[in-house]
């Protein structure tokens, strides 16, 4: 399809009503970041002062749930509700449907926090609704747009949705909670390998081309397909048998392949622009995460340390990177990182490194420091990007699908 015939999707189509309901990234990025701050602050208060959280879930389970199934799905929703219209040429979810979807996510957060009042059954049932509804919306748009190649993205969303449902069932029946948390985390990491492999080399190529620099990142090919397949299979095995000895060499291979893949994208060439460099740095936690899985199986580090490399390292840092870039791009701001943005990145990278170290050293102080860095990183995002998300864009324009 030629450039002139490509459908063009005006960003922020809905002009009546509040700007925040004009596109999915606006409420979900802002809501997700605010919840990242609030949920972590509550968790630190529970550690330091015994603040009761989550009713019958208990503070540790509430914390694990709200990081994996509360904060992260909001950012994922903001990204996909914005990206899928660009992939398919469809109109974005906006206005009343977007308000309803965001309200469903927010009601889950309230119910989980107030589970002591509402009861476990009600809180679990309400919380479990958001991800299946979101998955249905994504599937509907991709199928309508006949973008069959993009259906693989839904596999990751499905893994997260099933993980959340399984988590609640395990709480009710005394089942293996770790299985469902690992399943959801694996879903996020696979999404990073798929979507990251699409946007990171593409953005890098555009930046280098605009400045007449070369060589360009290696184009997506069979090597990338093989890396994604090996990564997904290794993660699937880890989900079900996290201590199986044979997974250690598989994880080392997957980590090595992802490291080579990252090098092919020429991240060092874009070190002058943090808004782009951060995507490469965030993806670097993917091979680190696989190496951590191998080390945990070899009993050189604790399994929870490996899990935190994946959750704080891969998931959270990539989400912050995507939120800052997408917000600037979709609100008409220059695609360059401010000092405040760079500081938010550094805070989260420090948190991602400190959290596994806290597990290794069994240091409550380091856990609190990691949590404080997390809070500061997302607070800086809310302070700088909140006004952008709440206001109308500067100059409406179209975007080629």
Secondary structure, DSSP 4 states (H G I P E B T S, - for coil): --GGGS-B--TT---SS-GGGSSHHHHHHHHHHHHHHHHHHHHHHHHHH----SGGG-HHHHHHHIIIIIIHHHHHHHHHHHHHHHHH-PPPP-THHHHHHHHHHHHHHHHHHTHHHH-HHHHHHHHTHHHHHHHHHHHHHHHHTT-GGGHHHHHHHHHHHHHHHHHHHHHHHT--HHHHHHHHHHHHHHHHHHHHHHHHHHHHHHHHHHTT--SPPPPP-HHHHHHHHHHHHHHHHHHH-TT-HHHHHHHHHHHHHHHHHHHTTTGGGGTT-HHHHHHHHHHHHHHHHHHHHHHHHTTSS-HHHHHHIIIIIIIIHHHHHHHHHHHHHHTT--SS--HHHHHHHHHHHHHHHHHHHHHHHT-HHHHHHHHHHHHHHHHHHHHHHHHHHHSPPSS----B-
